[in-house]
């Protein structure tokens, strides 16, 4: 087993215990950060889903809906032309 070449080797049992306590504290800190990161990821996903649901559920005016349909069909949008194209099709 190879260790960090720059790591100090404890000379006494008390020094070794102090290093072990410090490492245990650092490990606990890192575990808490992992838990925090998971929580942040879950919150980010919840917000993304909320925004998506809000966008889908937002009411759209009839004129805007027609514009979106024509834009999807033609690949471009032009409010005046969209209404004109739809009016001619009906």
Backbone bond lengths (Angstrom), bond angles and torsions (degrees), N, CA, C in turn:
res aa  C-N    CA-C-N  psi(-1)  N-CA   C-N-CA  omega(-1)  CA-C   N-CA-C  phi
1 X - - - 1.429 - - 1.515 108.76 -
2 X 1.326 116.18 125.89 1.456 120.06 179.94 1.508 109.29 -105.96
3 X 1.298 116.42 138.55 1.456 121.51 -179.99 1.507 110.37 -107.85
4 X 1.315 114.62 -173.80 1.449 121.39 177.15 1.524 108.01 -70.91
5 X 1.358 119.15 120.89 1.456 120.21 -176.82 1.532 112.46 -62.81
6 X 1.328 117.36 -23.38 1.460 120.49 179.78 1.509 112.73 -89.24
7 X 1.328 117.63 -4.42 1.460 121.22 -177.22 1.522 110.28 -71.42
8 X 1.320 115.06 139.52 1.458 120.84 178.98 1.527 108.94 -81.92
9 X 1.304 116.48 134.05 1.461 122.28 178.17 1.528 107.39 -89.62
10 X 1.330 116.41 123.31 1.463 118.16 -179.67 1.528 110.78 -65.40
11 X 1.329 114.23 142.03 1.461 118.84 -178.59 1.519 112.94 -95.06
12 X 1.327 116.32 -20.47 1.462 119.32 -179.67 1.521 109.42 -127.65
13 X 1.307 114.05 164.90 1.462 119.87 177.78 1.528 110.75 -64.27
14 X 1.323 117.28 -37.49 1.472 120.35 178.86 1.528 111.33 -64.46
15 X 1.317 116.83 -39.54 1.477 120.26 176.85 1.525 110.26 -64.15
16 X 1.323 116.88 -41.52 1.467 121.09 179.17 1.525 109.97 -63.20
17 X 1.328 116.31 -42.50 1.465 119.67 178.65 1.528 111.14 -64.96
18 X 1.313 117.27 -38.58 1.469 120.93 178.24 1.531 110.53 -63.57
19 X 1.325 115.87 -41.99 1.478 120.05 178.34 1.523 109.84 -64.95
20 X 1.315 117.36 -42.77 1.471 121.38 178.85 1.520 110.37 -61.86
21 X 1.335 117.75 -42.65 1.471 121.56 178.67 1.525 110.56 -63.77
22 X 1.333 116.42 -41.15 1.465 120.55 178.60 1.532 110.25 -64.22
23 X 1.321 116.63 -42.68 1.468 120.30 179.42 1.529 111.05 -66.47
24 X 1.329 116.88 -38.98 1.472 120.09 177.85 1.522 110.14 -63.08
25 X 1.329 116.39 -40.11 1.464 120.46 177.94 1.531 110.96 -63.85
26 X 1.323 116.14 -42.76 1.473 120.62 178.82 1.528 111.04 -64.89
27 X 1.315 117.31 -41.52 1.469 120.86 178.01 1.524 110.43 -61.80
28 X 1.323 117.83 -43.41 1.467 121.52 178.59 1.530 110.53 -62.89
29 X 1.325 116.56 -41.86 1.467 120.67 177.28 1.536 110.40 -60.21
30 X 1.315 117.22 -44.28 1.470 121.02 179.70 1.527 111.71 -65.99
31 X 1.319 117.20 -36.57 1.469 120.21 177.11 1.528 110.76 -64.67
32 X 1.327 116.06 -40.43 1.478 118.96 177.38 1.524 110.76 -63.86
33 X 1.330 116.87 -38.42 1.467 119.91 178.13 1.526 111.28 -64.31
34 X 1.332 116.91 -38.60 1.465 120.52 177.29 1.530 109.38 -62.24
35 X 1.333 116.97 -44.73 1.465 120.67 178.01 1.520 110.89 -61.27
36 X 1.341 116.89 -42.12 1.464 121.34 178.08 1.525 110.78 -62.77
37 X 1.337 116.34 -41.96 1.465 120.23 179.66 1.528 110.89 -62.99
38 X 1.325 116.24 -39.69 1.471 119.43 177.99 1.524 110.46 -63.79
39 X 1.331 116.44 -42.26 1.462 120.74 178.55 1.525 110.63 -62.11
40 X 1.323 116.73 -43.61 1.464 120.84 178.54 1.528 110.06 -61.61
41 X 1.321 117.66 -42.61 1.466 120.77 178.31 1.528 111.19 -62.00
42 X 1.337 116.67 -41.96 1.464 120.25 179.07 1.527 110.99 -65.81
43 X 1.334 116.96 -40.79 1.470 120.03 177.86 1.524 111.24 -65.84
44 X 1.328 116.46 -40.99 1.467 120.65 178.66 1.528 110.21 -60.31
45 X 1.319 116.99 -42.94 1.464 121.26 179.18 1.526 110.85 -65.95
46 X 1.330 116.79 -40.04 1.466 120.32 178.82 1.523 110.87 -63.71
47 X 1.320 116.76 -42.10 1.475 120.27 178.40 1.523 110.16 -65.61
48 X 1.333 116.96 -41.87 1.468 120.07 179.26 1.528 110.72 -60.88
49 X 1.321 116.84 -44.18 1.462 120.53 178.40 1.527 111.24 -64.92
50 X 1.322 116.48 -39.22 1.459 120.95 179.18 1.528 111.09 -63.81
51 X 1.313 116.42 -44.47 1.469 120.32 179.21 1.523 110.38 -65.14
52 X 1.321 116.74 -41.20 1.462 120.48 178.93 1.526 110.72 -63.46
53 X 1.320 116.41 -45.77 1.465 120.28 179.28 1.520 110.92 -63.29
54 X 1.315 116.67 -39.56 1.465 120.81 178.90 1.532 110.46 -63.82
55 X 1.322 116.28 -42.31 1.466 119.96 179.89 1.520 111.13 -65.19
56 X 1.323 116.46 -38.46 1.458 120.26 -179.53 1.525 110.71 -71.35
57 X 1.320 116.84 -37.63 1.462 121.15 -174.19 1.530 113.58 -85.65
58 X 1.325 117.39 -9.12 1.464 119.96 -179.02 1.522 110.07 -65.90
59 X 1.343 116.59 128.23 1.468 119.01 178.50 1.530 110.86 -64.58
60 X 1.320 115.55 143.42 1.454 122.19 179.95 1.526 107.66 -120.32
61 X 1.333 114.87 137.48 1.464 118.08 178.52 1.530 109.66 -66.78
62 X 1.326 115.24 158.50 1.463 120.31 -179.33 1.527 110.47 -59.45
63 X 1.320 117.20 -44.36 1.466 120.85 -179.57 1.526 111.09 -62.76
64 X 1.341 116.52 -42.34 1.470 120.20 -179.78 1.536 110.26 -67.08
65 X 1.316 117.52 -38.32 1.456 121.31 177.64 1.528 110.32 -61.53
66 X 1.331 117.07 -44.22 1.465 120.45 177.91 1.524 110.64 -62.23
67 X 1.340 116.24 -41.16 1.459 120.95 179.00 1.536 110.10 -62.15
68 X 1.323 117.49 -41.90 1.462 121.24 178.90 1.525 111.72 -65.30
69 X 1.324 117.00 -39.38 1.468 120.95 178.87 1.522 110.24 -64.07
70 X 1.326 116.47 -47.54 1.465 120.06 -179.61 1.521 110.52 -66.20
71 X 1.338 117.07 -40.31 1.463 120.22 178.84 1.522 110.65 -61.90
72 X 1.303 116.98 -39.23 1.459 120.98 178.68 1.526 110.34 -65.58
73 X 1.317 115.72 -41.66 1.471 120.99 -178.30 1.523 111.34 -69.72
74 X 1.335 117.74 -42.87 1.459 121.19 -174.28 1.518 113.48 -94.55
75 X 1.339 116.40 -17.45 1.453 119.30 -177.44 1.510 112.76 83.81
76 X 1.301 118.59 5.60 1.470 122.50 177.04 1.513 108.91 -147.14
77 X 1.320 115.44 169.31 1.461 119.01 -179.99 1.514 110.41 -133.90
78 X 1.285 114.98 142.74 1.454 122.76 174.49 1.511 105.85 -157.20
79 X 1.324 116.90 107.38 1.456 121.58 -170.86 1.524 113.40 -52.36
80 X 1.298 118.22 -47.58 1.460 119.83 -179.34 1.518 111.68 -65.45
81 X 1.294 117.11 -44.47 1.462 121.46 -179.12 1.526 111.51 -69.19
82 X 1.333 116.65 -37.54 1.466 119.80 -179.59 1.512 110.90 -59.70
83 X 1.327 116.38 -47.20 1.452 119.76 179.57 1.518 111.17 -63.35
84 X 1.335 115.48 -38.98 1.464 120.10 179.67 1.521 111.60 -64.96
85 X 1.312 117.33 -42.22 1.464 121.24 179.71 1.528 110.09 -63.66
86 X 1.321 116.39 -41.49 1.459 120.76 -177.75 1.522 109.82 -68.38
87 X 1.328 116.43 -41.98 1.469 120.76 -178.30 1.530 109.99 -61.66
88 X 1.325 117.30 -39.12 1.459 121.09 -179.42 1.537 110.96 -70.44
89 X 1.331 115.91 -29.48 1.465 119.10 -176.87 1.520 111.96 -77.30
90 X 1.336 117.95 -20.33 1.455 119.50 -177.04 1.501 112.68 -93.16
